[in-house]
Amino acid sequence: MESVRSASHAGSWYTDNPEELGEELDEWLTAAGLPKSPDVRGVIAPHAGYSYSGRAAAFAFGNIDPTSISRVFLLGPSHHYYTPKCALSSATVYRTPLGDLPIDFEVNEELRATGKFEIMDLKVDEAEHSMEMHLPYLAKVFHGYSVKIVPILVGALNSEKEAMYGRMLAKYVDDPVNFFSVSSDFCHWGSRFNYMHYDQQHGAIYKSIEALDRMGMDIIETGGPDAFKKYLSEYRNTICGRHPISVFLHMLRNCSTKIKIKFLQYEQSSQCKTMRDSSVSYASAAAKVDA
């Protein structure tokens, strides 16, 4: 029986007009000017409203060569629903203004059979935006290709669980038909986020934020999950997709394919100059087979 997860944030977080949306994404992908590469096997991309992070996200999705990929795993953080585990979708299809993306039933069942996953109901699924904000880009890039998705809502995992899910999912990385779309914004700075780390040696606040984010990005590129965990506990940077990123780093550590993450774009929603300001950072990366 078909169960549809509607595009619940269309019309607010991004336009629900298919023509406008298609043109907007085309414009951003063209501006990013990235070559499509069959070696790109995953991305880390932001998930804010498109007026904030849509342009930055193009630097992740613009790399994808859709020709040999038939399955996309989505890993997104949970903003509203608390779970200490990962959760699978109960839907059979995810709707987008640019076409439907069917859930890969077989893989979903395979994961469900491990007993390690919760099943989120449609209400929880539709309330969450972290994976939905990747869907229009995926629908755009894979237009005309047959692709299925495996959405995984990543809860508030402890280090052991991050490693466990990473080990469990690592085998999928070794199959080149699989692609991974990891959803995260970077630093949420300001009193409304309860985070105001400021190192004055960098100058203006927004430069301190960038230095902090770039330190994290550098560790994601080179350091692996333990170094990332250490960075997070030391600086408490409010990277909302830290759990999905950590699971992904554990996957890359445990698979046999050598894959390297490289960040391609960094932006901030605004430049913080006083302690009354606030901003969110957006960073886009591609995970590429390292020959």
N, C-alpha and C positions, 0 to 999 in steps of 0.2 A: 504493500500500500504506500502510495506517495505521501511523504510528509515534507512540506516546503518550509525552509527557513527564509522568511521574507527579507528583502533588503531594507531592514528597519531603520537604518540611518540615512537612506537616500532621501533627498529633499530637505535635509538639514545639514549633515556633515559634508555632503557632496550633492551635486545636482542629480535629480531623478530623470532629467531629460536625456534620453539615450544619445541623441545627436550632439547636444552640447557637451556631454560627458566624453563621448568619443573624440570630439575635436580637441577638448582640453587635454586629454591624455596624450593624444597624438602630438600636440604642440610641445608638451613637456618632454616626451620621449625624443622628439627631434632635437629640442634644445640641449638635452643631455648628450646627444651625439655619440652614443656608445656603440661599438661594434657588437653584433650578436656572436656569442661564442658557445660552441657545444661543450666547452670545458666548464662553464658556469653551472654549478649543481645546486646552488642555494643562494639566498639573499638574506640580509638583515635590513629591514625597512621600517620607517615610522608608521604611525597609525592615527595621526591627528586629522582634523577636518582638512579637506584638500586645499582650502585657501591658505592654511598654515604649512602643511607638509607635503602636499601633492607634488610640488616641483622637486623637492629633495628625493622623494620616493622613486621618481623616474630614473635616478642614477643607480637604483638597485634593479628595477624591472627591465630597464633598457638593454641589459646584457643578455637576456634570456633568448636562447635559440630553441624555438618550440618543436623543431622537427623530430627529435628523438625522445622527447619527454611525454609520458602518458599518465603520470600521477604526480600530484603536488601535495606534500604534507604541509599543513599550516600549523605553526606553533605560536599561540598568542597568550599573553598574560590575562588573568582574570581581574577585572576592575571592581565588580560588584558582588561577586559570589565567592564565598570562602570555601576552599577545599584544600586539604593538605596533599591531594593527589592530582593526577591528570584526568581529564574528562573527555569522553568522546561524544560526538553529536548523535542525537536520536533522529535527526532529519535524514531524508534520502536525497535531497537536492538543496543547494544554496542558490537563491535567486539573486541576480544582479540586473541593473538596467541594461546591461550589454549582453544579456543571455544567461542561461542557467548553467551551473556547475554541479554535476552529479557527484554524490559521495561514493567512494569506492567501497562497496558493501563487503567484498571479500576481505580486504585488509582491515576494515573496521571490525569485522567479526573476529579476525585473527588476533587483533589487539584486545578486544573484549574478552576473548577466551583465556587470556593470561590471568584474569582476575585482579589486575593491578589498576584498572581504570574505572572511574565512575562514568555513568551516562548522564549527560546534562539534558534537562527537559528543554523544550522549545523556547519557553519564557526566558530561561537563563541564557540560552544561545542567542536569542534576538536582542537581549539587553546589552550584550557584550559587543564592543566595536573593534577590538584589537585585530581580529581576523577579517572582519567584514571590510575594513579599509584597504586590505590587500586584494580583495576580490575583483573590483572593476579593472585593476591593472592586469590581473591574471586572465580575466575574460577577454581583455583587449589583446594581450600578447598571444594568447592561445586561440584566437578567433580562427575558425576554419580547421582546427586540429581537435582530435578527440582526446580530452583530458579529464581525469577524475580527481577528486580531492579527498584528503583525509584530515579533517580539522581536529586539532588536539588543544583543548583548553588547558593551559599549564597553571596549576594552582600554586599555593605558597609552599613550595617544596623545601625540605631541609637538604643538606649536602648529600646525604646518603641516597635520598630519593632522586635527586638530580642525576647522580651517577648511575643509579639503577635504571631509570628511564633511558639514559644515554646509551647504556650497554644494550638494552632491549631494542632500541631503534637503530643501532649502528649498522645492522645487516642491510637495512634498506638503503643506506648511503652507497653501498657497494654495487647496487643495481642501477646502471646509468639511466633507466627509464624514470627513476624517482628524482624529484626536485623538492627543495625545502625552503619554505617562506617563513622566516622568523620575524615576529612582530615586536618592535620595541621603540619607544621614544627614549631620549637620553635625559640629561639633567632637567628636573623640574625645580626651578629656583625661585625663592621668594617666600614671604611670610605665609601666603595662602597654602604653600606646599610644606610649610614647617621645615624648610631647608634653606640656610643662608650661608653656606660655607664661602668664605672670601679670603683669598691669599693675596695680600696687597702688593707683593713683589711683582705680580703680573700687570699691575696698573689698574685700569678700570675693571669694574665687577664683571662685565661680560667677557673680558679677556681672561679673568681668573676662571670663570665657568668653562670657557673653551679649553683652557689648559687642563682642567680637571677631566673634562670629557675626552680630550685627546689622549690623556694618560690611559684612560679606560679602553679607548679604541685600540691603542697600541698593544695593550695587554691582551685584548680579544684576538688581535692579529697574530701575536707571537707567543703569548704566555700560557695558554691552556686554562682549564677550569679552576685549578687550584690558585693560580696567580690572580685570576679574576675575582675569586671569592675573597682573597686576602685584600685586594684593592677595595672591594665593596665594604668589607668590615672596617677597613682603616678610614675611608673617606665618606662612607654612607651615601655615596652618590645615588640620587633618586632615579635610577634607570629602571623604568617600570617593567621592561621585559627582561629583567636580570635572570629570572628562572628559565624562560625559554632559551635565552642565550646560553646559559650554563648547561642546559640539557644538550643543546646543539654542540657545544664544545666537547662534552663527554662523548657524543656520537662520533665526532671527528677523531677523538683520541682512540676510540675502540674499533673503528672500521679499518679495513685494509687499504682503502684508497687514500692516497696522500692528497689532502685538500687544504688549501690556504685561504684564509679570509683576508680581504683587502677592502678598506673603507675608501669610498670614491667621492663622497660629498658630506659636508657638515654645514648646518645652518642653525640659526636661533630664531625663535618667533619674534623677538625684539631684543634690543641691546639694553641690558640693565646697567644703569649708571648710579642709581641711588638705592638705598636699602628699602625704599618703598616700592621699587619696580619688581616685576616678575617676568619670567620667560620659561619656555620649554625648548630643549635642543632636539634636533633631528639629524640622524646620521644614517647613511645608506652604504651597505657593503655587499660585495659579491664573494661567494665561496667557490673557489675555482680549483680544478684538478691541477696539482702542482707536478709538472712533468719532471 
